[in-house]
Amino acid sequence: MDATAATPFSTLIRTASHEQHTEAETSSFMSDLLGGRLGVDAYTRYTEQLWFVYRALEDGAQALRGDRVAGPFIRAELMRTTELERDLAHLRGADWREGLEPLPATAAYAARVAECARDWPAGYVAHHYTRYLGDLSGGQIIRDRAERTWGFARKGDGVRFYVFEAIANPASFKRDYRELLDAVDADDLEKQRIVDECKRAFALNTAVFRELGEVFPLSA
């Protein structure tokens, strides 16, 4: 880390995880989903998997509010579980919880998030960053494609997960978030561990996409 001591941590974490981020974004499942080559059932199954991950993220958040490292990142306006549940009720019906199970990769992902929330707040920050900043950025592309492909109302039921009603200016919010990263209360060794966990988070996400791709192989 000494050679990059002058580099803002937000820049370091973004550039260091770029390869893993790209791999996740360009998975065959996500490419097929965004390309309109999969049905709404695939989108629904993906949304189900998100619910397990965000429940782990947000169940663990409450105990971290006072933590010196993770506490500054816990923001009510980011919380997604309620919106995910509204989307799932729209997609699966009022009994949406019935038969809902995570894929093995999703279970592993959620378990790692919960483990970091419980035992390693700095590691939790890595998962927080990869999820929420992604939702505010690339997630908006998914929302737009979902609205166009499956006819959801703009920012309505089915895509509420991607709508941050309490964040009036996403660009400004993301700048503030990166400033929090730059000021994170961690030494260089711990920052490197956060970067490594960020890479792991993207790998866990990619594994979910891989399994979804096996469930929904492109028939064409």
C-alpha positions in Angstrom: 0.0 0.0 0.0 3.0 2.4 0.5 3.3 3.0 -3.2 -0.3 4.1 -3.4 -0.4 6.0 -0.1 -1.2 9.2 -2.0 -4.1 7.6 -3.9 -7.6 8.2 -2.4 -8.9 5.0 -1.0 -12.1 5.3 -3.0 -10.0 5.4 -6.2 -7.8 2.5 -5.0 -10.7 0.2 -4.2 -12.5 1.0 -7.5 -9.4 0.4 -9.7 -8.2 -2.7 -7.7 -11.5 -4.4 -8.1 -12.1 -3.4 -11.7 -11.4 -6.8 -13.2 -13.8 -8.6 -10.8 -16.4 -5.9 -11.3 -16.3 -6.2 -15.1 -16.5 -10.0 -14.9 -19.7 -9.7 -12.8 -21.2 -7.1 -15.2 -20.5 -9.1 -18.3 -21.6 -12.5 -17.1 -23.7 -14.4 -19.6 -26.8 -14.3 -17.4 -26.7 -10.5 -16.9 -25.8 -10.0 -20.6 -28.8 -12.1 -21.6 -31.1 -10.4 -19.0 -30.1 -6.9 -20.1 -30.3 -7.9 -23.7 -34.0 -8.9 -23.4 -33.2 -12.5 -24.2 -34.6 -13.9 -21.0 -38.2 -13.8 -19.6 -39.6 -12.1 -16.6 -39.2 -15.4 -14.7 -35.4 -15.0 -14.9 -35.7 -11.4 -13.6 -38.0 -12.6 -10.8 -35.5 -15.3 -9.8 -32.7 -12.7 -9.7 -34.8 -10.4 -7.5 -35.4 -13.3 -5.1 -31.6 -13.9 -4.8 -31.1 -10.2 -4.0 -33.6 -10.4 -1.1 -31.4 -13.0 0.6 -28.3 -10.9 0.2 -29.8 -7.6 1.3 -31.5 -9.1 4.3 -28.0 -10.2 5.4 -26.7 -6.7 4.7 -29.5 -4.9 6.5 -30.1 -7.2 9.4 -26.4 -6.8 10.2 -26.5 -3.0 9.8 -28.4 -2.2 13.0 -25.7 -3.5 15.3 -23.0 -1.6 13.3 -24.5 1.9 13.6 -22.1 2.8 16.5 -19.0 1.1 15.0 -16.1 3.5 14.2 -15.4 1.9 10.9 -18.7 0.7 9.5 -21.0 3.1 11.4 -20.6 6.1 9.1 -21.8 4.0 6.1 -25.1 2.9 7.7 -27.7 5.2 6.0 -31.4 4.7 6.2 -31.9 6.1 2.7 -30.0 3.2 1.2 -32.0 0.3 2.8 -33.5 -1.9 0.2 -35.2 -4.8 1.9 -38.7 -3.2 2.1 -38.5 -2.3 -1.6 -37.4 -5.8 -2.6 -40.4 -7.2 -0.7 -42.7 -4.9 -2.5 -41.2 -6.0 -5.8 -41.5 -9.7 -4.9 -45.1 -9.3 -3.9 -45.7 -7.8 -7.4 -43.7 -10.5 -9.1 -44.8 -13.5 -7.1 -48.0 -12.5 -5.4 -49.0 -12.0 -1.8 -47.6 -15.4 -0.8 -44.2 -14.7 -2.3 -42.3 -16.1 0.6 -43.7 -19.6 0.0 -41.1 -21.9 -1.6 -38.5 -19.1 -1.7 -35.0 -20.5 -1.4 -31.6 -19.2 -2.2 -29.3 -20.8 -4.7 -26.2 -22.3 -3.2 -24.1 -19.4 -4.4 -26.6 -17.0 -2.9 -26.6 -18.7 0.4 -22.7 -18.6 0.5 -22.8 -14.9 -0.4 -25.4 -14.0 2.3 -23.5 -16.1 4.8 -20.2 -14.2 4.1 -22.0 -10.8 4.4 -23.5 -11.9 7.8 -20.1 -13.1 9.0 -18.5 -9.8 8.2 -21.3 -7.9 9.8 -20.9 -10.0 13.0 -17.1 -10.3 13.2 -15.4 -7.8 10.9 -16.9 -4.4 10.3 -14.3 -3.3 7.8 -15.1 -6.3 5.7 -18.8 -5.4 5.9 -17.9 -2.0 4.4 -16.5 -3.8 1.3 -19.8 -5.6 0.8 -21.8 -2.4 1.5 -19.7 -0.5 -1.1 -20.0 -3.2 -3.8 -23.8 -3.5 -3.4 -25.1 0.0 -2.8 -22.9 2.0 -5.1 -23.6 -0.5 -7.8 -27.4 -0.1 -7.2 -27.0 3.7 -7.6 -25.0 3.3 -10.8 -25.3 0.2 -13.0 -28.5 -0.8 -11.2 -30.3 2.1 -12.9 -29.5 0.4 -16.3 -31.2 -2.8 -15.0 -34.2 -0.8 -14.0 -34.5 0.9 -17.3 -34.2 -2.4 -19.2 -36.7 -4.1 -17.0 -39.2 -1.3 -17.5 -38.7 -1.5 -21.3 -38.6 -5.3 -21.6 -41.3 -6.4 -19.2 -43.5 -3.4 -19.1 -43.1 -2.3 -15.5 -44.3 1.1 -14.7 -41.5 3.6 -14.6 -40.0 3.4 -11.1 -43.0 1.4 -10.0 -43.8 -2.1 -8.7 -41.3 -4.6 -9.9 -38.4 -2.2 -10.0 -38.7 -0.3 -6.7 -35.5 -1.9 -5.5 -33.6 0.4 -7.9 -35.5 3.5 -6.9 -33.9 5.5 -4.1 -36.7 8.0 -3.3 -34.8 9.5 -0.3 -31.8 10.3 -2.4 -32.6 13.4 -4.4 -29.2 13.7 -6.0 -27.5 10.4 -6.6 -24.3 11.9 -8.1 -23.8 14.1 -5.0 -24.6 11.1 -2.7 -22.0 9.0 -4.4 -19.4 11.7 -4.0 -20.2 11.9 -0.3 -19.9 8.1 -0.1 -16.5 8.1 -1.7 -15.4 10.8 0.8 -16.5 8.4 3.6 -14.3 5.7 2.0 -11.4 8.1 1.8 -11.8 8.8 5.5 -12.4 5.2 6.6 -10.8 4.6 10.0 -8.4 1.9 9.0 -4.6 1.6 8.5 -3.0 0.6 5.2 -3.0 -3.1 6.0 -6.7 -3.1 6.9 -7.4 -1.1 3.8 -5.7 -3.8 1.7 -7.9 -6.4 3.4 -11.0 -4.3 2.5 -9.9 -4.2 -1.1 -9.4 -8.0 -1.0 -12.9 -8.4 0.5 -14.3 -6.2 -2.2 -12.8 -8.5 -4.8 -14.3 -11.4 -3.0 -17.7 -9.7 -2.9 -17.7 -9.4 -6.7 -16.6 -13.0 -7.0 -19.5 -14.1 -4.8 -21.9 -12.1 -6.9 -20.5 -13.6 -10.1 -21.0 -17.1 -8.7 -24.7 -16.2 -8.2 -24.9 -15.1 -11.9 -23.2 -18.3 -12.9 -25.8 -20.4 -11.1 -28.7 -18.3 -12.5 -27.2 -18.8 -15.9 -27.4 -22.6 -15.4 -31.1 -22.3 -14.3 -31.9 -20.0 -17.3 -29.6 -21.1 -20.2 -30.3 -19.2 -23.4 -32.2 -21.5 -25.6 -31.5 -19.6 -28.9 
